[in-house]
Amino acid sequence: MSIYKVGVVGAGTMGAGIAQVVSTNGTPVVLKEVKEEFLQKGLGAIRKIYEGRVAKGRMTPQELEEKMKLVTPTLSYDPFKEVDLVIEAVPELMKVKLEIFQALDQACPAGAILATNTSALSISGLGSATKRPDRVIGMHFFYPAPVMKLVEVIPGLETGDETVEEVTAFAESLRKIPVKVKECPGFLVNRLLMPYLNEAVRCLEETSSGIQEIDQAMKAVGWPMGPFTLIDALGIDICAEAGKVLWEGYGERMKPAGLWVRMLELKRLGRKSGRGFYDYSSAAPADPGKPAEELAKKGPARFTPERLMFLIINEAVMALQEGISSASEIEMAVVAGLGFPPSKGGLLHLADAIGIDTLVEGMDRLTQELGFRFHPSHRLRTMRHAGHLGVKAKRGFFTY
Ligand SMILES: NC(=O)c1ccc[n+]([C@@H]2O[C@H](COP(=O)([O-])OP(=O)(O)OC[C@H]3O[C@@H](n4cnc5c(N)ncnc54)[C@H](O)[C@@H]3O)[C@@H](O)[C@H]2O)c1
């Protein structure tokens, strides 16, 4: 089925961005909100993105108006009787999303695909609220949607293969990079990212290393920004919420560090509240100001970049061994979704470069020193037994 018209529910941060991405592709979009003022705010946000393009000479003011005409604002589901695909982007509350999926099921044509941009809620659960669970799917865009290339395509238990193919092709037509992810807590990107960020917070809590030292050390590994700069940008409340979902899903190995709650109690939510791990109130936006490390209790443990990197690599290997995504898809998600340097290939390529034996030995040592969260995945041990040690053996997750 071709997608000629799209519905977007919710014109907030993500919905407005997604509607812009769809309209820029020339596809008409119906944009639904609950109040006129929210609709106007969303339309304003879309116009602003296009105005940025005009300012850069990438489109003319006339083209801007033509693109804006493709976006039809609405407060009702009536125009949804003509859409082929809906992307829902309302707040992360299951009760609200369930009601919307039931309403969409009534309002949309029988064959229309109902996609959700949820970061953590159950796709299968949303599917079960409709009479078309085979046409319900996760389509997880990243913030800011017009810029970020990655889209996680997440089939639920009953999602049909055709639905996956159609959504994948549509995401490609938007010039995005779709990666298929089997439904699991955190999907792929957040599942990898959160234990890495949590370990950075633990290091701050437990060691004498400070925010800037840890940020700089991780940048030296190749990350575009340090973990604390990233946490502040994402929002400490958002990260803490994601951390809870992962803890519930995976148990002790994802137990959040205590400092998350402390930061929330102090209302240090990151950039958006002017203060998180860094202080943004001064003229220089990333001036560390009074760092949160003063709040943290120091212990005898040491910070090393390996603590963070081995955890995120191991989580990528576990996602692979569970069949969440293929090795090449994991690498694509890591580069396009996490900003990991393409020159390093991704986390599995990095594991191959480090050496699977070195990785297993390092993780065993960290397990003894710091706990079970560093326990290496059985895939790593099997590879070590088989001599698939990575680049030096010309064979690891990839061949060389
Ligand atoms: N913000 C991010 O960085 C980000 C990234 C990826 C995914 N997500 C996910 O995207 C979804 C939306 O997040 P957001 O940050 O854009 O939220 P937001 O609060 O900025 O926007 C949500 C919008 O939905 C509207 N809304 C609520 N009920 C509605 C209804 N019944 N019909 C139409 N509109 C309705 C609200 O008025 C609001 O404008 C969430 O599921 C979130 O987890 C967010």
PDBQT file of the ligand as one rigid body, heavy atoms in Angstrom, charges set to zero:
ROOT
HETATM    1  N1  LIG A 501      10.721  14.812  23.337  1.00  0.00    +0.000 N 
HETATM    2  C1  LIG A 501      11.574  13.876  22.956  1.00  0.00    +0.000 C 
HETATM    3  O1  LIG A 501      12.789  14.063  22.975  1.00  0.00    +0.000 OA
HETATM    4  C2  LIG A 501      11.071  12.553  22.453  1.00  0.00    +0.000 A 
HETATM    5  C3  LIG A 501      11.918  11.760  21.652  1.00  0.00    +0.000 A 
HETATM    6  C4  LIG A 501      11.413  10.550  21.133  1.00  0.00    +0.000 A 
HETATM    7  C5  LIG A 501      10.133  10.162  21.445  1.00  0.00    +0.000 A 
HETATM    8  N2  LIG A 501       9.340  10.932  22.254  1.00  0.00    +0.000 N 
HETATM    9  C6  LIG A 501       7.961  10.472  22.507  1.00  0.00    +0.000 C 
HETATM   10  O2  LIG A 501       7.088  11.233  21.687  1.00  0.00    +0.000 OA
HETATM   11  C7  LIG A 501       5.833  11.397  22.329  1.00  0.00    +0.000 C 
HETATM   12  C8  LIG A 501       5.500  12.869  22.400  1.00  0.00    +0.000 C 
HETATM   13  O3  LIG A 501       6.493  13.541  23.141  1.00  0.00    +0.000 OA
HETATM   14  P1  LIG A 501       6.683  15.124  23.059  1.00  0.00    +0.000 P 
HETATM   15  O4  LIG A 501       7.974  15.407  23.733  1.00  0.00    +0.000 OA
HETATM   16  O5  LIG A 501       6.473  15.601  21.660  1.00  0.00    +0.000 OA
HETATM   17  O6  LIG A 501       5.468  15.622  23.985  1.00  0.00    +0.000 OA
HETATM   18  P2  LIG A 501       4.847  17.087  24.066  1.00  0.00    +0.000 P 
HETATM   19  O7  LIG A 501       4.262  17.190  25.430  1.00  0.00    +0.000 OA
HETATM   20  O8  LIG A 501       5.816  18.113  23.602  1.00  0.00    +0.000 OA
HETATM   21  O9  LIG A 501       3.650  17.062  22.996  1.00  0.00    +0.000 OA
HETATM   22  C9  LIG A 501       2.513  16.260  23.115  1.00  0.00    +0.000 C 
HETATM   23  C10 LIG A 501       1.330  16.986  22.480  1.00  0.00    +0.000 C 
HETATM   24  O10 LIG A 501       0.229  16.076  22.398  1.00  0.00    +0.000 OA
HETATM   25  C11 LIG A 501      -0.935  16.842  22.584  1.00  0.00    +0.000 C 
HETATM   26  N3  LIG A 501      -2.065  15.949  22.916  1.00  0.00    +0.000 N 
HETATM   27  C12 LIG A 501      -2.384  15.380  24.095  1.00  0.00    +0.000 A 
HETATM   28  N4  LIG A 501      -3.505  14.617  23.966  1.00  0.00    +0.000 NA
HETATM   29  C13 LIG A 501      -3.879  14.720  22.660  1.00  0.00    +0.000 A 
HETATM   30  C14 LIG A 501      -4.972  14.176  21.904  1.00  0.00    +0.000 A 
HETATM   31  N5  LIG A 501      -5.894  13.400  22.467  1.00  0.00    +0.000 N 
HETATM   32  N6  LIG A 501      -5.053  14.501  20.592  1.00  0.00    +0.000 NA
HETATM   33  C15 LIG A 501      -4.136  15.301  20.022  1.00  0.00    +0.000 A 
HETATM   34  N7  LIG A 501      -3.088  15.839  20.691  1.00  0.00    +0.000 NA
HETATM   35  C16 LIG A 501      -2.972  15.561  21.997  1.00  0.00    +0.000 A 
HETATM   36  C17 LIG A 501      -0.573  17.823  23.681  1.00  0.00    +0.000 C 
HETATM   37  O11 LIG A 501      -1.476  18.933  23.681  1.00  0.00    +0.000 OA
HETATM   38  C18 LIG A 501       0.844  18.199  23.292  1.00  0.00    +0.000 C 
HETATM   39  O12 LIG A 501       0.895  19.340  22.464  1.00  0.00    +0.000 OA
HETATM   40  C19 LIG A 501       5.953  10.698  23.677  1.00  0.00    +0.000 C 
HETATM   41  O13 LIG A 501       5.450   9.402  23.570  1.00  0.00    +0.000 OA
HETATM   42  C20 LIG A 501       7.457  10.682  23.920  1.00  0.00    +0.000 C 
HETATM   43  O14 LIG A 501       7.848   9.605  24.753  1.00  0.00    +0.000 OA
HETATM   44  C21 LIG A 501       9.772  12.129  22.748  1.00  0.00    +0.000 A 
ENDROOT
TORSDOF 0
